Amino acid sequence: MSVRVRPNGAGTDRPVLAVAALAVAVTAAGVLWLVLIAAGGRPDYRTVTVDNQAGLPPQVDAVTPEGGRLGLGQADPKEASAFHQLPDLGRTWRFTFSYGGQELAGETVSGRELAGRGWTVQIPGTVTTELERQGYR
């Protein structure tokens, strides 16, 4: 008669060890990716104030250097309107002012100059004068 000794089950299960190692590697890669995103790569956001001296509420758009158009909204007549959470367009900012689908005026300004003005753009009072003469309100 021979005696056989059976393993007690306390051995290492290789498939479970491989899955655990893979889980640790994926988690480490995810943490590294999140750290890299948090460290940079996010756009800065700005609040731009539009000081509308005109008598009508024009639509204000910011135009990207590539030609994309970001509609900010209407600037209240004879008031300052703040537009929040605008992505920083970088070195050059172009603003257009339109009413009834017709572009009335625009302004191109460097990001540095715009920052120096406290992120404020002014619409001259004369921009809508002709439309006001025609009876637009």
C-alpha positions in Angstrom: 0.0 0.0 0.0 1.3 3.4 -0.9 0.4 6.7 0.6 -0.3 9.6 -1.6 -0.2 13.1 -0.3 -2.6 15.5 -1.8 -1.9 19.3 -2.1 -3.8 21.3 0.5 -5.1 23.9 -2.0 -2.8 26.6 -0.7 -0.8 26.8 -3.9 -0.8 29.7 -6.3 -3.5 29.8 -8.9 -1.8 31.2 -11.9 -4.9 32.4 -13.8 -6.0 34.4 -10.7 -2.5 35.8 -10.3 -2.5 36.9 -14.0 -5.9 38.6 -13.7 -4.7 40.5 -10.5 -1.5 41.6 -12.2 -3.5 42.9 -15.2 -5.9 44.8 -12.9 -3.0 46.5 -11.2 -1.4 47.5 -14.5 -4.7 48.9 -15.9 -5.3 50.8 -12.7 -1.8 52.3 -12.8 -2.2 53.3 -16.4 -5.6 55.0 -15.6 -4.1 56.9 -12.7 -1.2 58.1 -14.8 -3.6 59.2 -17.6 -5.7 61.2 -15.0 -2.6 62.8 -13.6 -1.5 63.9 -17.1 -4.9 65.4 -17.9 -5.0 67.2 -14.6 -1.5 68.6 -15.1 -2.3 70.3 -18.4 -4.1 70.1 -21.7 -7.3 71.6 -20.5 -8.4 74.9 -22.1 -8.5 78.0 -20.0 -11.8 79.7 -19.7 -12.5 83.4 -19.6 -15.4 85.7 -18.8 -15.7 88.4 -21.5 -17.7 91.5 -20.8 -19.3 93.3 -23.8 -20.0 97.0 -23.1 -22.7 97.8 -25.6 -23.1 101.5 -26.2 -25.6 101.0 -29.1 -29.3 101.3 -28.9 -30.1 97.8 -30.1 -29.1 94.3 -28.8 -26.7 92.9 -31.3 -25.7 89.2 -31.4 -22.1 88.8 -30.3 -19.9 86.0 -31.7 -16.3 85.1 -31.1 -14.6 83.8 -34.2 -11.7 81.4 -33.8 -8.5 81.9 -35.8 -9.5 78.8 -37.8 -12.9 80.4 -38.7 -15.1 78.6 -36.2 -17.8 80.7 -34.7 -18.8 80.7 -31.0 -22.2 82.4 -30.4 -22.0 84.3 -27.1 -25.5 85.8 -27.1 -27.1 89.2 -27.3 -25.6 92.2 -25.6 -28.2 94.3 -23.9 -28.6 97.8 -25.3 -26.8 100.5 -23.4 -25.5 98.0 -20.9 -22.6 95.7 -20.1 -23.2 92.0 -20.6 -20.9 89.3 -19.2 -20.4 86.1 -21.1 -19.0 83.3 -18.9 -17.0 80.1 -19.5 -15.6 81.0 -22.9 -12.6 78.9 -24.0 -9.5 80.9 -24.4 -9.0 81.5 -28.1 -5.3 82.3 -27.7 -3.3 85.0 -29.3 -6.0 86.6 -31.4 -9.6 87.2 -30.6 -12.2 88.3 -33.2 -15.6 89.5 -32.1 -18.4 90.2 -34.6 -21.6 92.1 -33.9 -24.7 91.4 -35.9 -28.4 92.3 -35.9 -31.1 90.4 -37.8 -28.5 88.2 -39.5 -26.6 91.2 -40.8 -23.0 91.7 -39.6 -22.7 95.3 -38.4 -19.2 95.5 -37.1 -16.3 93.5 -35.8 -13.1 93.8 -33.8 -9.9 91.8 -33.8 -7.8 92.2 -30.7 -4.8 90.3 -29.3 -5.3 88.2 -26.3 -2.8 90.2 -24.4 -4.6 93.5 -25.2 -7.9 92.0 -24.3 -6.5 90.9 -20.9 -5.2 94.4 -20.4 -8.7 95.8 -20.9 -10.0 93.5 -18.2 -11.5 91.1 -20.9 -13.9 93.8 -22.0 -15.0 94.6 -25.6 -16.9 97.8 -26.4 -19.5 98.1 -29.1 -19.6 101.8 -30.3 -23.0 103.5 -30.1 -22.9 104.3 -33.8 -23.0 100.6 -34.9 -26.8 100.4 -34.9 -27.6 104.1 -35.7 -28.7 103.4 -39.3 -30.9 100.5 -38.2 -32.5 102.7 -35.5 -33.2 105.3 -38.2 -35.0 102.7 -40.2 -37.2 102.0 -37.2 -35.7 98.9 -35.7 -36.2 98.5 -32.0 
